[in-house]
Amino acid sequence: HLGDPDLVLDGIVGISGRGPLRPAAADIVDAITAPIVAVDTPSGVDPDTGAVDGPAVSATVTVAFGALKPVHALASPRCGRVELVDIGLELPESRLIAAEAAEVGAIWPVPGPDDDKYSQGVVGVSAGSAKYPGAAVLCAGAAVAATSGMVRYAGSASAEVLAHRPEVVAAPSVAEAGRVQAWVVGPGGGTGTEAAETLRAILATDLPVLVDADGLTVLARNPDLVRGRAAPTLLTPHAGEFARLTGARPEPDRVAAVRTLAAEWGVHVLLKGHVTLIARPDGRVFVNDAGGSWASTAGAGDVLSGTIGALLSSGMPVDLAAAAGARAHALAANLAASGGTPGEGLQAASAAPVSASAILASLHDAVRLLRTYMPES
């Protein structure tokens, strides 16, 4: 008998607990209407993977003792607001890292007094096709918005790209694009012979390369194009594309899955989702909680690729470029959904669904907001 509590503490299992709630506990939890404060982790949620395979607690607040655990990042909707209580533990360095907004703002490239369009980074974008010109528009547009450098577009959607972004320098092919410092390849580019040759040519360079969308489908048939590649390579699959690359979906242990792919292929991997994971070949993983699912819309991945590609061309290390780009992209989606309301944590009731174009339009504001979090020097 529950009575009529104002608050409920969830201590059914601790951080060593695994599996869903048993029927008796599940019935009790299902009857609770008061806010729930979870002790260390919501019961029924795997503390290491965040996976839920049956009845589980959804907490309003989770109090984490001593250290944040993987569940707090990987299953944030189940945890609610997380409060960390220091109990004096001496902990080893974590291999699962969440970048703070101030850290992202501090590393975002902005022009200095001696910079010009070339010194800030020139990114090449090979995206879009006659069938999917929008992918080129979104990807190149995001690259323009992300930094103050230069964007070179190579492909068959030049007319559409220039109609939306006249500052882009367009060419019909990669060979004619001119010098760049990083490449983005794949979004909307097709999966046929020509697309495969374009991917092969770009991966043959000694430049950082981001491979997305159709490029990943081509790569799944030709994995040796990136295995052992000396230059930095970033793959940006969603769960379905991840399955094409590996033969299995990444769930339930997404962290282990993304680490394995990064290590076996010798690449960086960004696994998209409500919680985005960025794995380095050495096993270190960045995690970004989007704070919402507003970026779950067609074309949003093209915006993410262009954003990260611009950061790569500025000389930013691959893992930081991916983590910073994912954070800005998620914030742009939240801002677009809320009509431009500042802040990263948005309640569903205060927002409305958005399109990829709206996310792109909010990218400038997202970067500006991230930079406002920077501490004064």
Stockholm file with secondary structure:
# STOCKHOLM 1.0

chainA/1-377         HLGDPDLVLDGIVGISGRGPLRPAAADIVDAITAPIVAVDTPSGVDPDTGAVDGPAVSATVTVAFGALKPVHALASPRCGRVELVDIGLELPESRLIAAEAAEVGAIWPVPGPDDDKYSQGVVGVSAGSAKYPGAAVLCAGAAVAATSGMVRYAGSASAEVLAHRPEVVAAPSVAEAGRVQAWVVGPGGGTGTEAAETLRAILATDLPVLVDADGLTVLARNPDLVRGRAAPTLLTPHAGEFARLTGARPEPDRVAAVRTLAAEWGVHVLLKGHVTLIARPDGRVFVNDAGGSWASTAGAGDVLSGTIGALLSSGMPVDLAAAAGARAHALAANLAASGGTPGEGLQAASAAPVSASAILASLHDAVRLLRTYMPES
#=GR chainA/1-377 SS CCCCCSCEEECSSCTTCCSCCCHHHHHHHHHCCSCEEEESSCTTSCTTTCCCCSCCCCCSEEEEESSCCHHHHHTHHHHCEEEEECCCCCCCCCSEECCCHHHHHHHSCCCCTTCCTTTTCEEEEECCCSSCHHHHHHHHHHHHHHCSSEEEEESTTHHHHHHHCTTSEEESSSTTSCCCSEEEECTTCCSSHHHHHHHHHHHTSSSCEEECTHHHHHHHHCGGGTTTCSSCEEECCCHHHHHHHHSSCCCSCHHHHHHHHHHHHTSEEEECSSEEEEECTTSCEEEEECSSSTTCSTTHHHHHHHHHHHHHHTTCCHHHHHHHHHHHHHHHHHHHHHTSCSCSCCCGGGCCCCCHHHHHHTHHHHHHHHHHTSCCC
#=GC SS_cons         CCCCCSCEEECSSCTTCCSCCCHHHHHHHHHCCSCEEEESSCTTSCTTTCCCCSCCCCCSEEEEESSCCHHHHHTHHHHCEEEEECCCCCCCCCSEECCCHHHHHHHSCCCCTTCCTTTTCEEEEECCCSSCHHHHHHHHHHHHHHCSSEEEEESTTHHHHHHHCTTSEEESSSTTSCCCSEEEECTTCCSSHHHHHHHHHHHTSSSCEEECTHHHHHHHHCGGGTTTCSSCEEECCCHHHHHHHHSSCCCSCHHHHHHHHHHHHTSEEEECSSEEEEECTTSCEEEEECSSSTTCSTTHHHHHHHHHHHHHHTTCCHHHHHHHHHHHHHHHHHHHHHTSCSCSCCCGGGCCCCCHHHHHHTHHHHHHHHHHTSCCC
//
